[in-house]
């Protein structure tokens, strides 16, 4: 795998692990992880860390409206659009 591919995957790994990537982007990340031991190892580490934090820290429920606002801003930032004014 090229260094650029790995850099892209590692920038997207949190979204991938959280189930936020869909379609072609998700498939591309999965294919890369299947063939790249360093990225696969990093993904596995991040996944175990998330599981451990979830188990130890617990989480309060987040209102659906807040989740949607965060997703909206994240998508806009990903596409280099200015976030909506509040």
C-alpha positions, 0 to 999 in steps of 0.5 A: 500500500502507498503511504498516501493510501495509509494516511487517508485510511488513518484519517478516516479510521474513526469514522469507519469504526463508528459506522459513519462511512458508507458505500464506496468509502467504507468498501475502500477502507475495508479493502485497504485494511485487509491488505495492510497489516500496519493499518489493520493493526491500528484499526484493531487497537482503536477498536479495542480502545473504544470498547474499553472506554465504552465499558469503563466510562459509560455514556449518557444518552446524547439527544438526537438533535445534537447528533444530527447537528454534529453530523451535519457540521462534520459532513460540511467540514469534510466537504470544505463547506462553511458550517451553518451559523447558530 
